Amino acid sequence: MPSPTPLNLTITDPTERLLVEQALAFARELRRTASASPDGRVLRNAESFCVVQGREFLRTALATVVQAEADAVEKKGSRPDAVPAEPDATTKAATTAKS
């Protein structure tokens, strides 16, 4: 395997940092799983790892992003409640009569 070229990433927030770190850990553990598998079991073990750990990675990614959004909304404050219209209020502007 050729020597990897350095990769420069700009991480813009803690959510991105966590997901990048987890993706890197996922890739490394997948490689270890495949390398440690006996002949004839590499694909099966690697696939099994991807299904189980991939679901966990996606679950964590989803939870992290949703929680970050919830925290942002909470920080801004909730939206004001809707104000009901008066029952007799008209919703159209008055039209002018043409002569």
Secondary structure, 3 states (H helix, E strand, C coil): CCCCCCCCCCCCCHHHHHHHHHHHHHHHHHHHHHHHCCCCCHHHHHHHHHHHHHHHHHHHHHHHHHHHHHHHHHHHCCCCCCCCCCCCCCCCCCCCCCC
